[in-house]
Amino acid sequence: QVQLVESGGGLVQAGGSLRLSCAASRIIFEHYVMGWFRQAPGKQRELVARIGSGGNTEYVDSVKGRFTISRDNARNTVYLQMNSLEPEDTAVYYCNGRYTGVEYWGQGTQVTVSS
């Protein structure tokens, strides 16, 4: 059974940093496009950042310059380094893995940024 397990969420003050991790199992990780999505209360889930199998990255405009996505294929893990956090970043963050039309989701990790 494929698993994506997120960790690293928590409560932080505005301006602070967190690093999220997502460990994948039972997939050929290096083939997958890995992404981080988030969903705030009352809002739709949105893509935050994505990294391709070749390491190319993309970000939603609101996090550019503050968040960095990276991957370690040897550890089957994708990371999201979040700096200069803002209250608007408060959401449940989900890890996503996608390859040839198949995709998997983690269960999510809560990030709360206090003002």
C-alpha positions as CSV (number, residue, x, y, z in Angstrom):
1,Q,0.0,0.0,0.0
2,V,1.4,3.4,-1.0
3,Q,1.9,5.8,1.8
4,L,2.8,9.5,1.9
5,V,3.5,10.5,5.5
6,E,3.8,14.2,6.3
7,S,5.6,15.7,9.3
8,G,6.9,19.0,10.6
9,G,3.7,21.0,11.0
10,G,3.0,23.0,14.1
11,L,2.4,26.4,15.6
12,V,4.7,29.3,14.8
13,Q,4.7,33.0,15.1
14,A,4.6,35.2,12.1
15,G,8.0,35.6,10.6
16,G,9.1,32.2,11.7
17,S,10.0,29.1,9.8
18,L,9.0,25.5,9.5
19,R,10.2,22.6,7.4
20,L,7.7,20.0,6.3
21,S,8.7,16.5,5.2
22,C,6.9,13.9,3.3
23,A,8.2,10.3,3.3
24,A,7.0,8.1,0.5
25,S,6.9,4.3,0.5
26,R,6.0,1.6,-2.1
27,I,6.5,3.9,-5.1
28,I,9.4,4.5,-7.5
29,F,9.9,7.9,-5.9
30,E,12.3,9.3,-8.4
31,H,9.7,9.0,-11.2
32,Y,7.1,11.0,-9.4
33,V,6.2,14.6,-9.6
34,M,5.9,15.6,-5.9
35,G,3.9,18.5,-4.6
36,W,2.7,20.3,-1.6
37,F,-0.9,21.6,-1.5
38,R,-2.7,23.4,1.3
39,Q,-6.3,23.9,2.3
40,A,-7.4,26.7,4.7
41,P,-10.8,26.6,6.4
42,G,-13.5,27.5,4.0
43,K,-11.2,27.6,1.0
44,Q,-10.3,25.2,-1.8
45,R,-7.2,23.1,-1.8
46,E,-4.4,24.9,-3.7
47,L,-1.1,24.0,-5.1
48,V,1.8,25.5,-3.1
49,A,4.8,24.1,-4.8
50,R,5.8,21.2,-7.0
51,I,9.0,19.5,-8.0
52,G,9.5,17.3,-11.0
53,S,11.5,14.2,-11.4
54,G,14.3,16.3,-12.9
55,G,14.3,18.8,-10.1
56,N,12.4,21.6,-11.8
57,T,10.2,23.5,-9.5
58,E,7.2,25.8,-9.5
59,Y,5.5,27.8,-6.8
60,V,2.3,29.7,-6.3
61,D,3.0,33.4,-6.4
62,S,2.1,34.0,-2.8
63,V,5.0,31.9,-1.5
64,K,7.7,32.7,-4.1
65,G,10.9,33.9,-2.3
66,R,9.7,32.5,1.0
67,F,9.2,28.7,0.4
68,T,11.6,26.2,-1.1
69,I,10.6,22.7,-2.2
70,S,13.3,20.0,-2.5
71,R,13.6,16.3,-2.8
72,D,16.0,13.6,-1.7
73,N,15.5,10.6,-3.9
74,A,17.8,8.4,-1.8
75,R,15.4,9.0,1.2
76,N,12.2,8.9,-0.8
77,T,11.4,12.3,0.8
78,V,10.2,15.7,-0.3
79,Y,10.6,18.8,1.8
80,L,9.0,22.2,2.0
81,Q,11.1,24.8,3.7
82,M,8.8,27.7,4.8
83,N,10.4,31.0,5.9
84,S,8.9,34.3,6.7
85,L,5.6,32.7,7.5
86,E,2.5,34.8,7.5
87,P,-0.9,34.2,9.2
88,E,-2.3,33.7,5.7
89,D,-0.2,30.6,5.4
90,T,-2.3,28.8,8.1
91,A,-3.7,25.7,6.5
92,V,-3.5,21.9,6.4
93,Y,-0.6,21.0,4.1
94,Y,-0.9,17.9,2.0
95,C,1.8,16.0,0.2
96,N,1.0,14.8,-3.3
97,G,2.7,12.4,-5.6
98,R,1.8,12.0,-9.3
99,Y,3.0,9.8,-12.1
100,T,1.3,8.9,-15.4
101,G,-2.2,9.8,-14.3
102,V,-1.9,8.1,-10.9
103,E,-1.7,10.2,-7.8
104,Y,-1.5,9.8,-4.1
105,W,-2.1,12.0,-1.1
106,G,-0.9,12.2,2.4
107,Q,-3.2,12.8,5.3
108,G,-2.0,16.3,5.9
109,T,-0.2,18.3,8.6
110,Q,-1.5,21.4,10.3
111,V,0.4,24.6,10.0
112,T,-0.8,27.5,12.2
113,V,0.9,30.9,12.0
114,S,0.0,33.3,14.8
115,S,0.1,37.1,14.3
